[in-house]
Amino acid sequence: MLICLPLLFVAYRAQAWGFFGHRLLNRLAVYTLPPGMIGFYKANIDYLTVNATRPDSRRTIVPDEAPKHFLDVDRYGDSAEYKLPRKYADAVARYGEDSLQRHGIVPWNVVAMKNQLTAAFKAKDTDRILRLSADLGHYVADACVPLHTTKNYNGQLTGQRGIHGLWESRLPELLSSDYDLFTGKAEYLENPTNAIWAAVIRSHAAVDSVLLFEKQLTAQMAGDQKYGYEQRGNNTVRAYSREFSRAYHARLNGQVERQMRYAAGLIGDFWFTCWVDGGSPDLRQLPRTPSEKEQLRLEQEAKQTAVAPTRVVPGHDE
């Protein structure tokens, strides 16, 4: 069975960093944590790794899930990343909630998730700590993807459709085995709101180069060099060629590696900050694994997403 190129890119784009990337980033973040946290998190590293992708899966069954993954900064005019209100209530008052939902809310969502995880630590609730840690890691990572900060998120406005999957999935899957992703120890965030907005600002600053280098390379390489066919399971799929991917990666000069390392460190920083703000509870006193109720809930959610119809989500909808 032959799968056409656009379908392949739909699968890539809908998963942000891809299953591979999100799971790797949550896993790496565990090793940034201090002694008071790392034992608990290492005991649950498989949970945090596997469930790093759950927010993407929820997009098919939760109507308001999609906007939590991106922010189209350029919908709001020049220098919007510096001018947008940092408090969600202020943003709603200025732009209206419908507009915000249409153009994405990732930084405001990360702050809301940070508060929820802090409350879970205060309550010493193992299930909520794990569930919210996995989800928060996903959204923080999404904020570190340049194409999650622009209305031209898949190059659809510049004749570069498919670039989203190329940058955030194809390149890491092919080349991350050579990356240096060591981030050092997690640090306490004095101002988590500023921290996540700094991530968005950093990501948005890279959008021009992400698009420009791909366009320049495309102009130099014939179509049969840019694309090739690969076996994925039982299917033969058309994908960006390894030659084109490596050349694009070289032009980006370590950009994807830097963003992955930055994301892993920032996830750890957020987890650590939530723990401190939650009173630094002794995690050794908590159950070491999710409850049977939580495991059943995850199984039921997985079944729902497996049979749910594909949703077309306004905004990042391809």
Helices and strands as residue ranges (DSSP letters): E 2-3, H 5-13, H 18-30, H 35-43, H 45-50, G 51-53, H 54-58, G 66-69, G 73-76, H 80-83, H 88-95, H 97-103, H 106-123, H 126-142, G 146-148, H 163-165, I 166-170, H 171-175, G 176-178, H 192-205, H 207-220, H 223-226, E 227-232, E 235-240, H 242-252, H 255-277, G 283-285, H 292-307
